[in-house]
Amino acid sequence: MKNIRAVSAKTTVRDMTEGSIVRQVTLFALPLMLGNIFQMLYNTVDSIVVGNFVGTQALAAVGSTTMIVNMMVFFFNGFSAGAGVVIANYFGAKDMEKLHKSIETTMAATFVLSLLFTIAGVAAVKPMLRFMATPEDVFGEATVYLQIYIGGISGLLVYNMGSGILRAVGDTMRPLYFLILTSVLNIILDLVFVLGLHRGIDGVAWATILSQFISAFLTMALLTRSRDIYRLTWHDLKIDRAILGSIFAVGLPAGIQAIITAFSNVFVQSYVNFFGSSCMAGWSCYNKLDQFIMLPMQSMAMAATTFVSQNIGAGKQRRVNRGTVITVSMAVGVTAVIVAFLCIFAAPAVGLFSPDEAVIEYGVLFIRANCFFLLFNSVNHVLAGALRGRGDSKGPMIIMLLAFVGIRQVYLYVVTHFVANTPFLVGFGYPVGWTSCCIIELAYFFLRWRKPRQE
């Protein structure tokens, strides 16, 4: 029997099974995108502060750690995606008893995984930096930054999972408010530690993790004190094996795909490291800007996952397909506008991170060579999000591993050993992976999921 829990009179959930698809996707994705922008500001502000007030080596150190951090965060985000699909399914089906159990299971597993990730991550810092062939003039500062950052990464992981629960029921506004607050706090703390207390790269790391812990605390307080259907009840905090199995069925393939792709990008970083600290810093600047370009498509992908999950739960198959096509089109359109502006203003954008002319030259090179190919990547992300919303996580995992790992690494090996080992050709490894993934994923989607099942 379904148990309808108490819901506050002024609910913050969003039912995406009814109404205009464009309106529902926009109202869901817009605050999510703004929230992602503020979350991205954490690491970006670190780069701006160290690049302008500490030095090029410190900027290269922060940039060289990005892929290692991403390996952990992306895997955990895969688990979050699985939890979101399960929670959204129960929400769409109006099964509040299982919705309650899935939320408690999700948070209990989050606390356990956060502890394991922290211990394993800190232990792996030096081996991973050695594996990436990090230059000696960068190695020391990269080690300090990464050990502090990973030591406090549980704050980020708990926040991401808590906000994932809110997204699954359509609430993207309160996580946005928390991120605005803590992002501003992070900027203030960065300046206090570096300019006021004269700390170096360790200061920006401490500023970041303190801000992330505050966002985690605020999110957990909201889940605990809420009177809405997603309320977290501490005395019910336990793992339901059946629900955890459903979460991992979707989340584990997504997490494996993310961590292997991030690990593959560690190889890309090692190719870039060959060209020295200026090229590393320029690559770091490009990656920071590239991450901002990807925010709209990532937000649309999350919107697609929640939209599809809720409508699958409600049994509305035709609305699922219409919503997928509309969301892909919206993501491509927004991405096209952003990359056009970035291509025009590439030099000033890179100059925000460093005044070094060599760094700016490398950064502009990478931006103008790669940015328009992000149109293909916007299709990749939204389609993958829609497929996961259907419960199909293995398909996009296999496709993305083939393109982002297999094809990209073969390309890098061939061009650096048999064509020419240049920064341009190394950086172009990203577009090669994006384009091949888009072709394969489109074929897969239309062959398997184009026709709706009988309702």
N, C-alpha and C positions, 0 to 999 in steps of 0.2 A: 504493500500500500504506500502511495506517495505521501510524504509528510511535508505539508506546506508550512515553512517556518515563518515567523513574524517578519514582516517587511515594514520599514519605516514609511510614514506617510509621504515623505519627500524622497523618493528613491533616486539613486544615481545610476542605476543599471540602464543599458540600452538594448532593447529587443530589436535585432536586425532581421527578423523574419517577416516584417511588415513594412510598408511604405516605400518611398523612392529609393532605389539602389544607390544612385549617385549621392543623394543627400545623406543616406546612412553611412556610406563609405567615407565621405568627406568629413562629416561630423566626428566620426571615429578616428580617422587617420590624421586630421589636422592637429589636434592637441597631442597626439602621439608623436608626430613629427617634431613639434616644438619641444616636447619632452626629450626626444632623442638628441636634438640640437644642444640642449642644455647639458645632457649627460656627456655628449662628446666634448663639451667645453672643458670638462675635467682635465683630460689628457692634453687637449689643445692649448689650454692656458699654461700648463706645465711647459710645453714646448716653446711658447712665446716668451715666457719669463726667462727660461734658461738660455734661449737663443739670443736674447737681447741683453741680459744682465749677468750671465755666467760664462757662456762661450760656445764656440762651434762644437768642441768635443762633447760638451754636456748635452747639446742639442742632438748630436749623433747618438749619444748614449740613450737618451729618452726614446728616440726613434727606433733604435735597434732592439728595444725591449717590447715594442708593440706586438709583434707576432707571437712572442711567448705568452704575454698576458692574454692575447686573443685566443690562444689554444685552450686556455682554461675557461674563459668567459663564454666562448662560442659553444663549447661542449655543454656547459650549464644552461645556456640559452636553448639548446636542443631539448633538454629535460623540461625547461619552462614551456617550450612549444607543445610538447606532449601533454603536459598538465593543462595547458590552455585549451587544447582540443577536447580533452575529456570533460573539463568543467563546462565549456561552451555547449557540448553535446547535451549534458544533463540540464543545462539552463534552457536550451531550445526545446527540450522535451518536457520541461517543467517538473522534472524529478528532483525535488528539493532535498530529499533524504540523501540520495547519492551525491548531489552537489555538495552538501555539507561534509560527507565522508571524504570526497575527493580533495576538498580544501585542506582538511586536517592532515590527510595523507601527504599532500604536496609539501606542506610546511615542515612536517616531521622529517621527511626525507631530505629537505633542504638543509636543515641544521646538521644532519649527519654528513652529507656530502660537502658542506662548507668546511667542516673540520678536516676531512680527508684531503680536500683540494689544497688547503693551507699548508698542511704538513708536507705533502708530496711536492707542492710548488716551490716552497722555500728550499727543499733539499735539491731540487733539480736546477736551480738558478745557474750556478757556475758551469755544470756540464753542458747545459743548453747554450750558454754564451760561447763556450769553447767550440761546440759543434757548429755554430754559426760563423766561426772564424772571425770573431769580433776583434778588431785591432787592439793592441795593448794600450794605446793612448785613450781608448774609449772603455776598455774592459772594467777598470776599477769603478768608475762612476756608474756604469750600467749595472754592475753587481749591487752597489749600494741602493740605487733607485728601485731595482726589481725586488730585492729582499724585503724592503720596507713595504712596497706596494702589495706584494703577494701576501705578506704577513697580515695585512689588514683587508684582504680581498673579500672576506666573508661579508663585510658590510655591503659591498656592491652586489654580491650574489643573493643575499637576503632581500635587498631592495628590488632587484630584478624579478625575483620569484613573486614577491608580494604584489608588485605592479602587474605582473602577468596574470595573477588571479583577478585583479580588478579589470584588466582588459578583456578577459574571457566573458565577463558579464556586461561589457560595454562601457565601463567607467574609465575614461582616459584623462579626466580633468584633474582629479586630486593628485595622481602621480606627477602631473605637470607642475602643479603648485609647489610640491616638495622639491622637484628638481630645480626650479627657478631659485628657490630660497637657498639650497645648498650649493648651487653653482656660483651664485654671488658670494656666498661664504668662502668657497674655494679660491676665488680670485683674491679676496681680501687676505686670506691666510697665506696664499702664495707670496703676495707682496710683503706681508709682515715677516714671514720666515726669511725671505731672500734679501729684501732691502732693509728691513728693520733689525732682524737678528743676525744678518750676514751669514745665513746658511747657504749652502750650495744646492746640489741636486737632491740631497736628503731632505731639505726643507720643503721642496715642492711635493715630494712623495708623502711626507707627513700631512701636509695640507690637504692632499687629495683623499687619503684614507680617513682622516677625521671628518671630512665633509660627507663621505660615503656612509660612514656609520650613523651620522645624524639622519640621512635620508632613510636608512634602514629602520631606525628607531621610529621615525614618524609614520612610515608605512605600516609597521607592525602595530603601532598604537591605533591607527585607523582601523585595521582589520579586527583588532580585539574589541574596540569600543563601539563599532558600528552596530546599528540596529537593523541593517539591511540583510539580504539573503546570503551574502558572502561573509558574514561574521565568523571570525576565528574563535573557537571555544577551546581554551587551553586544557581543560580536563578531558576533552575528547581527542587530544593530540596523540594520535597513534597511526601506524601504517596499516592500511587495509591492503592485503596482498593482491587481491583481484584488481582493485583500482590501480595499484602501483604497476601491476602487469600491463594494464591498458595504457598507462602513461608511458611506460618504457617501450611499448610496441610502436608508438609514434615518435617519442622523444629520443630513444636510443639511436635509431638510424640517423636522425637529424643531428644528434650530438656527435656521432662517429664521423659523419660527413664533414661537420664543421671543424672538428679537431684535426682530421687528416688534411683538410684543405689548409688550415692554419699552419700545420706542420710543413706542408708543401711550400707555403710562403716563407718559411724559415730558410728553405733552400734558395728561394729568390733573393732573400736578404743576404745570404752568403755570397751570391753572385755579385750583388751590389757592393758588398764590403770590399771586394777586390779592388775597387777604384778609389778607395781612401775616404777620409772623413768628410770632405766637402761633398762628394757624391752621395755619401750616406745621409748627410744632413739635407741635401736637396731631395733625395728620395723620401726622407721623413716628412718634409714639407708637403710634397706631392701626396703622400698617403693621408696626411691630416685633411687636406682639401678634398681628396677623393672620398674620404669617409663622410664628409658633409654632403657631397653630391649624392651619395648612396642613401642618405636618410629618407628622402621621399619614397624611394622604391622599397626600402625596408619597412617603412610605416604602412605603405600600401600592401605589402606582403602580409604584415600582421593583421591588417584589416581584412584581407582576403581569407586568412586562416579562421578568424573569428566569425566572419560573415558565413563562410561555407560550413563551419562546424555547427553554428546555431541552426542554419537552414537544413542541414542534414538531419540534425536532431528533431526538427519539426517536420521532416519528410518532404521538403519542398525542393525537389531535384532540379526542376526547370529554372527556378530562381537562382540556384547554385551556379549553373552554367552562364546565365546572363550576367550575374554579378562578377564572375571570373573575367569575362571578356571586357566588361566595363572597367574593372579595376586595373587590368593590364594596360588598357588604352590611356587611362588617367596617369598612370605611372610613367609611361613613355613620354607623354606630353609635357609633364612637369620636368622630367629629367632633361629633355631637349632644351628647354628654356634656360635651365641652370648651367648646363655645360657650355652653351653659347656665350653666356656672360663670363664664365671662368676663362674660356679660351681667349677672349678679348683682353681681360684684365689679369692675365696669368702672372706677369711680373710684379705688380703691386700686391697681389695675393701672397706670393711667396715672400715678398719683402716684409710682410707682417711678422714672419718668423725669424728672419735673419737679415742683417744689412750686408753680409758677405756677398760680393759679386759672383764668386764661383758657385756658392750655394744657390743663389737666385737663378743663375744660368742653367744649372742642372735641374732645378725644380720646374722651370718653364719648359725645358725639353721634355720631361716626363708628362707634364700636363697636356701639352699640345699634341703629343704623340698618342695619348691614350684616351682622353676624356670623352670623345664622341662615341667610342665603343661602349660606353656605359649604357647607351640606349639598349644594346643587346642584353646587358646585365639586368636592366630593369624588368625585362620580360622573364629572365631566369628567376629572379627573386619572387615575383608575384605569382607566377605559375607554380613554383615550389610551395609557396604558402597555401595556395588553393588546393594543391594535391594533398598536403598534410592535413588540411581541414577536412578532406574526404577520408582521412585515415590511411592514405597512401604515403608513407614516409620512405619506404625502401626505394621506390622509383626515382625520386629526385636525388636521393643519396647516391645511388649507383651512377646516375647521369653526371652529377656534379663532381664525383670522384674521378670519373673517366676524363672529364674535360679539364677541371681545375688542377688535378694532380697528374694523371697520365699524359694527356696531350700537352699540357703546359711544360712538364718536366722534360719530355722528349724534345720539344721545341727548344728549350733552353740549352740542353746538352748539344743538340745538333748545331745551333747557330754559334755557340761559343767555341766549339771544337772544330767546326768545318767551314763556317762562314766568316764571322768576325766577332771578337769579344769586345763589344762597345756598349756604353750605357744605354743608348737608344734601343738596341736589339734586345738587351736584357729586360728593360722596362716594358717592351712590347709583348712580353710573355703574358701579361695580364689580359690584353685584348684577344690574344689567341685563345685563351681559356674561355673567356666570356662568349666569343662568337660561336665556337664549336658547341658549347653548352646550350646556347639558344637554339641552334639548329636541331640538336638531338632532343631537347626537352619539348619543343613544339611538335615534333613528329610523334613523340611518346604521348603527349596530351591528346592530340587529335585522333590517334589510333585507338587509345584506350578509353578516354573520358569524354569524347565529343558528344556522344549521344546520351541523353539522360535515361536513367533506368525508369521503368514503369512506376508511376506513383499510385 
